[in-house]
Amino acid sequence: MAERGLVPDSLLRLFIKRFSLSRLTEANNDDAKRSVIDGLNNGPIAENTIDANEQHYEVPAEYFKAALGPRLKYSCCWFDDENTSLGEAEKKMMESYLERAKIEDGQTILDLGCGWGSLSIFLAERFPNCTIYSVSNSSDQIEHIKKTARDKNLKNLHPEVQDVNSLSLIEKFDRVVSIEMFEHMRNYKALLQKIKHLLKPDGLLFIHIFCHKTTAYLYEESGEKDWMTRNFFRGGIMPSNDIFSYFGDFQVNQTWTVNGTQYSRTLDEWLNIHDQSKERIIDIFRNHYHNPSIHFYRWRLFYIACSEFFSINQGEEWFVSHYLLSPKE
């Protein structure tokens, strides 16, 4: 019924809050977390990459242009107050990356898991003497970034399609930046080792993830209740805030937290745009899906679910964390 738009939003939000808290009760124990951490030291770097692309990243680019903010930042934004627009909040969050990652003009930067290129394009415009490499496993995303770079005449931006499992770059980087990518990874040890080899001796790694304050758990489909896993997050993980303290190749120099209500507000903004663009979005989906209406309401439910999720306990249960890391000797 929810995927047909027949359940009131108030009931959806109430159910989602109760379900999220019940899931937390199941996952919130030291043995479960230890098992997840141990698993992040083995196996492929990313699993279910085809599913992930189909669920999120090979959705037509036209959809995201219709549903996201002006920079197509598909991750948490930063609202100073109730009057901050989504476009301003996109920029505000990316400004925080510049300061926290200590990015300066003239550096060579890798945007690993670059999405639709919001940060890569922002950096290329802001720092004309920087060289920015954008890596995604989505051909649609990379084609969008290439077109934007051509349209804006950005000669310092180099987008590439690469699978993180076989990531291969000959350049060495002053900064590697990763925004909401580690949540899709399943072998942190191997990925961090790859990143370490890509950094210059004094290079730094900056990571933005969403996380839980204490526990970590996997998104795995085990029944009808796992709607989020089945439709949007197969192969994903919910990291804990301290996740990067468990891996030996990097030292965490500094950590910042962003209250979960910032992500809740971001998702509500996307939901509002999604609703206002209903006819346009259904027309876009009609060219890609057998039942465009169900996909419209499925995305709507995704935004509502995630918004409610990040608002629990005033945004202090699940939230966003930023990390600045340096390679250990």
C-alpha positions in Angstrom: 0.0 0.0 0.0 2.8 2.4 0.8 4.3 1.9 -2.7 1.0 3.0 -4.1 0.7 6.2 -2.0 -2.2 4.9 0.1 -0.7 5.2 3.5 -0.6 8.7 5.2 2.8 10.1 5.9 2.1 10.4 9.6 1.5 6.7 9.9 4.6 5.9 7.8 6.8 8.0 10.0 5.4 6.4 13.1 6.0 2.9 11.8 9.5 3.7 10.6 10.5 5.1 13.9 9.3 2.0 15.8 11.0 -0.3 13.3 14.3 1.6 13.4 14.4 1.4 17.2 13.5 -2.3 17.2 16.3 -3.0 14.7 18.7 -1.1 16.9 17.8 -3.3 19.9 18.7 -6.3 17.8 22.0 -4.9 16.6 23.2 -3.1 19.7 25.6 -5.6 21.3 29.3 -5.9 21.4 29.5 -9.3 19.8 27.4 -8.2 16.8 29.6 -5.2 16.3 32.8 -7.2 16.6 31.5 -9.6 14.0 30.9 -6.8 11.6 34.3 -5.3 12.2 36.0 -8.7 11.7 34.1 -9.0 8.4 35.4 -5.7 7.2 38.9 -7.2 7.1 38.1 -9.9 4.6 36.5 -10.5 1.2 35.9 -8.1 -1.8 36.1 -4.4 -1.1 32.5 -4.0 -2.5 29.7 -6.5 -2.9 26.5 -6.3 -4.9 27.9 -3.5 -7.0 25.5 -4.3 -9.9 22.6 -4.2 -7.5 23.7 -0.9 -6.0 24.0 0.7 -9.4 20.5 -0.5 -10.3 19.1 0.7 -7.0 20.7 4.1 -6.9 23.3 5.1 -9.4 22.0 3.8 -12.8 18.6 5.5 -12.1 18.3 8.0 -15.0 20.3 11.2 -14.4 17.2 13.1 -15.3 15.5 11.9 -12.2 18.2 13.3 -9.9 18.1 16.6 -11.8 14.4 16.7 -11.0 14.6 15.6 -7.4 17.9 16.9 -5.8 19.3 20.4 -5.3 21.0 22.5 -7.9 24.4 20.9 -7.5 23.1 17.3 -7.4 24.7 16.7 -4.0 23.3 13.2 -3.2 24.5 13.3 0.5 23.8 15.2 3.7 23.8 19.0 3.4 24.2 21.7 6.1 21.4 24.1 7.0 22.4 27.1 9.2 18.8 27.9 10.0 15.2 27.3 8.8 15.6 29.9 6.1 18.6 28.2 4.5 17.8 26.9 1.0 18.8 23.5 -0.3 21.3 25.1 -2.7 22.9 27.1 0.1 23.0 24.0 2.3 24.8 22.0 -0.4 27.4 24.7 -0.7 27.8 25.1 3.1 28.5 21.4 3.6 31.1 21.4 0.8 32.7 24.5 2.3 33.2 22.5 5.5 35.0 19.9 3.5 37.5 22.4 2.2 38.4 23.6 5.7 38.3 20.2 7.4 40.3 18.4 4.7 42.8 21.3 4.5 42.3 21.6 0.7 44.3 24.3 -1.0 44.8 25.5 -4.6 47.5 23.6 -6.5 46.8 20.2 -4.9 46.1 16.9 -6.7 42.8 15.5 -5.3 41.0 12.2 -5.7 37.2 12.3 -5.3 36.6 8.6 -4.6 33.0 7.6 -5.1 32.2 11.0 -6.6 28.5 10.6 -7.3 27.1 13.1 -9.7 30.2 15.3 -9.3 28.9 18.0 -6.9 32.2 18.2 -5.0 34.5 17.5 -7.9 32.9 20.4 -9.9 32.9 22.6 -6.8 36.6 22.0 -6.3 37.4 22.5 -10.0 35.7 25.8 -10.1 37.0 27.1 -6.8 40.6 26.0 -7.3 41.7 26.3 -10.9 45.2 25.2 -10.1 44.1 21.9 -8.5 43.9 18.7 -10.5 40.8 16.7 -9.6 40.2 13.1 -10.4 36.6 11.9 -10.1 36.0 8.1 -9.7 32.7 6.3 -9.8 31.6 2.9 -11.0 28.5 4.4 -12.6 28.9 5.3 -16.3 25.9 7.6 -16.1 27.5 9.6 -13.3 30.8 9.9 -15.1 29.1 10.9 -18.4 27.2 13.6 -16.5 30.4 15.0 -15.0 32.2 14.9 -18.3 29.4 16.9 -19.9 29.3 19.4 -17.1 33.1 19.8 -17.3 32.8 20.5 -21.0 30.0 23.0 -20.6 31.9 24.8 -17.8 35.3 24.5 -19.6 36.8 22.9 -16.6 40.2 21.6 -17.8 41.4 20.5 -14.4 38.7 17.8 -13.9 39.3 14.2 -14.9 36.3 11.8 -14.4 36.9 8.1 -14.8 34.7 5.0 -14.5 36.4 2.5 -12.2 35.2 -0.3 -9.9 36.7 0.2 -6.5 37.5 -3.6 -6.3 40.0 -3.1 -9.1 40.9 0.6 -8.6 44.0 1.5 -10.6 45.4 5.0 -10.7 49.0 5.9 -11.5 48.8 9.4 -9.9 49.7 10.2 -6.3 47.4 12.5 -4.4 47.7 15.3 -1.8 44.1 14.5 -0.7 41.7 11.7 -1.1 38.1 12.7 -0.3 35.3 10.2 0.0 31.7 11.3 0.6 29.2 8.6 1.7 31.0 5.8 -0.1 32.3 3.7 2.7 28.7 2.8 3.6 28.7 0.7 0.5 32.1 -1.0 1.1 32.6 -4.5 2.8 36.4 -4.7 3.2 37.7 -1.5 4.8 41.1 -3.0 5.4 41.8 -3.6 1.7 40.3 -0.3 0.6 42.3 1.7 3.1 45.5 -0.1 2.0 44.7 1.0 -1.6 44.1 4.6 -0.6 47.3 4.6 1.4 49.3 3.7 -1.7 47.6 6.5 -3.6 48.6 9.2 -1.2 51.8 11.3 -1.3 54.0 11.0 1.8 52.2 14.0 3.5 48.8 13.3 1.9 45.6 13.1 3.9 42.3 11.2 3.6 39.0 12.9 4.4 35.9 10.8 4.9 32.2 11.8 5.3 29.9 8.9 6.3 26.6 8.5 8.0 26.8 6.3 11.1 25.3 5.1 14.4 26.8 6.5 17.6 28.0 3.2 18.9 27.1 0.1 16.9 27.7 -1.2 13.4 25.5 -3.5 11.3 25.1 -4.9 7.8 22.2 -4.4 5.5 21.3 -7.9 4.5 18.0 -9.1 3.1 16.4 -11.8 5.3 12.7 -11.3 4.8 9.9 -8.9 3.9 10.8 -6.5 6.6 14.1 -5.7 4.8 12.5 -3.3 2.4 15.4 -0.8 2.5 18.0 -3.5 1.8 16.0 -5.0 -1.0 15.2 -1.7 -2.9 18.0 0.7 -2.0 20.9 -0.6 0.0 21.9 -4.2 -0.8 25.5 -4.8 0.2 25.5 -1.8 2.4 26.7 -1.2 6.0 25.8 1.1 8.8 29.2 2.0 10.3 29.7 3.0 13.9 31.1 6.4 14.8 34.4 4.8 15.9 34.7 2.6 12.8 38.0 3.9 11.6 39.8 3.3 14.9 39.8 -0.5 14.1 42.1 -0.4 11.1 45.8 -0.1 11.3 46.9 1.7 8.1 45.6 5.2 9.1 45.5 7.3 12.2 42.4 9.4 12.9 43.7 12.9 13.4 40.4 14.7 13.9 36.7 13.8 14.0 33.6 16.0 13.6 29.9 15.1 14.0 27.0 16.6 12.1 23.7 16.1 13.9 21.3 13.7 12.2 18.6 16.4 11.9 20.7 18.0 9.2 20.3 14.8 7.1 16.6 14.6 8.1 16.2 18.2 6.8 18.1 17.3 3.6 15.8 14.4 2.9 12.7 16.4 3.6 13.9 19.0 1.1 14.4 16.2 -1.5 10.9 14.8 -0.7 9.3 18.2 -1.2 11.0 18.6 -4.6 10.1 15.0 -5.5 6.4 15.7 -4.7 6.4 19.0 -6.6 7.9 17.3 -9.6 5.6 14.3 -9.7 4.4 14.6 -13.3 7.9 15.2 -14.6 9.3 12.3 -12.6 6.7 9.9 -13.7 7.3 10.9 -17.3 11.0 10.2 -16.7 10.3 6.8 -15.1 7.9 5.8 -17.8 10.8 5.5 -20.2 12.7 3.2 -17.8 10.2 1.2 -15.8 7.2 -0.9 -16.4 5.3 0.7 -13.5 6.5 4.3 -13.1 4.0 5.2 -10.4 5.3 2.5 -8.0 8.9 3.8 -8.5 7.7 7.3 -7.8 6.2 6.2 -4.5 9.1 3.9 -3.7 11.5 6.9 -3.9 9.1 8.9 -1.8 9.0 6.2 0.8 12.8 6.1 0.8 13.1 9.8 1.6 10.5 9.6 4.4 12.1 6.5 5.9 15.6 8.0 6.0 14.3 11.4 7.2 12.6 9.8 10.1 15.5 7.5 10.8 18.0 10.4 11.2 15.6 12.5 13.3 15.4 9.8 16.1 16.6 11.0 19.5 17.0 14.6 18.2 19.5 13.4 15.6 22.0 12.0 18.2 21.4 8.3 17.5 22.2 8.2 13.8 24.1 11.1 12.3 27.0 12.1 10.0 30.7 12.1 10.9 33.7 13.6 9.2 37.2 12.2 9.7 40.6 13.5 8.8 43.1 10.6 8.6 46.8 10.3 7.9 48.7 7.2 6.9 50.7 5.4 9.5 54.4 4.8 8.9 
